[in-house]
Amino acid sequence: MLEKIKKFIKDNSITLITFFVGVIIILAIYILKDVKPFGDKSLLQIDFFHQYAPFLGELQDKIKNGGNFLYNFNVGFGLPFFRNFANYLGSIFNVIILFFKKENILVSFSVIIGLKAVLSATTMSYFLTKKFKSKNKFFIPISLLYAFSAYMHAYYWNLMWLDSMIYLPIIILGIERMIDENKSLLYIAFLALALLSNYFTAYMVCLFSVIYFIVHLFIKTDKFNIKEIGKKSFKFIISSALAGGLTAFILVPQFLALQTTSATTDAWPDSQYYAFTLWEFFGNHFTGVGPTIFASDFTNAANISVGILPIALFLLFLINAKIKPKVKIGYSFIILFFAIGFFYAPLDFIWHAFHVPNDLPYRYTFIYAFVMIIISAYSLFYIKEHKIINVSVIFIFTTLLVLVLYLFKFENIDQKMIILNIVIISVSYILYLIGKNYPKVVKFTPYILILLISVECILVANKNWDVTQINDDFYYKYDEIQNTIDYIKENEKDDMVRFEKTWILTYNDPSWYDYYGQGMFTSVGYESMAKLNIRLGMPGNHINSYHYKDNTPIYDLLFNIRYYMGNFRDNKRYSEFYEENGMYTYKAKFDTNLMYHVYPSIMSWNHNLADPFMVQNEFIRTSTGVTDVLNYLEASNEEVIYSDNNNTISKLTVKNPGDTVYFYINSSIEFIIIGDTIYHTETDNFEYAYNVEDEYDIYHIDNIRENHIIPYNSYEEDFSVYVGYGHYSWGNPLIYYINNDAFYHAVNILNQNKINITDFKESHIYANVESDYSGTIFTSIPYDKGWRVYVNGEKKETFKIADALMAFNVDEGYNELELKFIPYGISYGFGISIISLGTLIILYKKRKI
């Protein structure tokens, strides 16, 4: 046993050293950036904060507490769990979260990201040792450059995209073995693993696999033999199909699910949507350039840097006589193909799975880095073949390139990084000269280069990783919210009621805090639900996100939101339910339900009106026949109190109806002052509000870039609001109040044929209803083809209400209802996977793979 361990260590010494050096690098980065457990910061930022972390927290809850893995009512009123799992949570490394408690889960994220970075370097070095059949120690530093390339510095927080960095070298090794040794099992296994981890980046790997297969076949084919080429190509096609087929059980339903999202509606681009110049493309290759993440960044050039050393090695690769022309042509073609893709939008569009990326451009540049490292490995492997004069010329030329960046003020790199580039290329050149002239000490040069590149990786990461989030901030009011949810469960007779908050920590708070809620931000969310929520007066982006703010009781009635935490709304329709540390939760005085028996006229609900109050009125009218629950309130007086050449402020006097008043502003308004708060729009042009003296006291400023309904309570008989406009715009806010009698009349009608939920599980619901008439069961469950509905044991057709919500018809009388969720297309996917697995086993036994 001991001998086997020694042999393993000896055979894999380069890979093992790479792993341990990678661990040291990531620990150094975490220490310098104060990342917990070495400091008080977390790696959360942007989508990691709002999406991945809440979803990982939810995954941990489900595994530890036995949650439902088919359907999830925590996200956006309801979403199949597999959608988020396939898109964000499929990595095998996420098992690490199970070794941490919820209060320390952010530390597990640091472990996962660090481990993925280290393993990316490890698999790269393993690939190089197998490709070149060499234990060349110079493979270690360039493997580190792959793992800590610009892609990692830009997207380290997109932890689900990092798995493909790990698997890519092994997948490509599998392609080489397929061509060289007629073995394809390695390729099939790791391509399938990549697809399960994250189908998006794995799709990019699949495209590259086709390119690499063609290039490697070109390199390895000495004599053109159409039969042999055909056999290898057929084997590649079959192997790729098997890898995809093995994962069809999740890819097929996910593909069908994507048709309901915004990601599949992009048109072919006719211009470069992330434009940059050749100068920026050139400059972004060097050590320490800033990352490109947003369209608003200094440059939109791709994250392609693997450091200055690979630039020099690429030039040496081109002039090295020992390297075959076919190899130079093949790998140069790949680099050129990528470069074209960066500049030619339709090709970039294809790389991104026929989608225009919303920021975070060029998400496939880890593959570019991979190819640059292969080229670097060729140069290092044959470095002895170079004459000193050749290497000296390349050294001088590369140094001059750095000076060009400095002299012409390339703004995406600072002076310290310019110096670092010169130090790295100079020390590398000196190490080459030592190795060339002092053979006795040549064995030490790889270790010095490893140290040099390790320092480079640490310094560049310390500069470019944006680590600012305090760990404890992610647990804001965590105990209070959990205690509130527990109190609701203890005192609520119904298993299915929704709870929400009028403020958010993340856009997926229901996932993070684990409650049935409204908030949603996910790329695989229903686009139709995002649009409907905008129409109903909620904030959102029209595409894949919306979150809860103060709205009208009609909204809460519609969506079964029986409890909310936040601002006091009104005492006619809500009462205080629970309080802890100043966090108040209110309960609706009216009954809410997941489903309502309504008039068939609900089919004509016009949800496309620009006025959210009218959309809500239309829901009540078409479902119950009650009209004018929300009534328009016209200002009793209007006067201009400030005007200059650019801006105007109007004062509106509003007569108090003795109830909550609801405001909604149109796009021409730049700000509105209600009570003690300025609500300003996306223009950010509201400073002139302060030109009005002694008219009001301002205590709060609320950014309403995502417009939403604003409720207001006043004890005054008349109260004033102030509206600011640009010089060329004009318009008053929509102002409404509720007719309370009409509202409760509608509530009573909705509950007249009350639906009783007798057994609730997220993917399987039993209920019954005594129907006075044949009508429609309207649900606040987002429409999905995976829902199957049975009425008295007979399957019923479901249909959409407002193009977003599920409904079905029932006859008069007593009806037993059953709603069951099975992901649409999963049976086809499982069938394909079973056939693929069977085929794989047969081919393996027959030694065909």
Order of alpha helices (4+ residues) and beta strands (2+ residues): alpha-alpha-alpha-beta-beta-alpha-alpha-alpha-alpha-alpha-alpha-alpha-alpha-alpha-alpha-alpha-alpha-alpha-alpha-alpha-alpha-alpha-alpha-beta-alpha-beta-alpha-beta-alpha-beta-beta-beta-beta-alpha-beta-beta-beta-beta-beta-beta-beta-beta-beta-beta-alpha-beta-beta-beta-beta-beta-beta-beta-beta-alpha
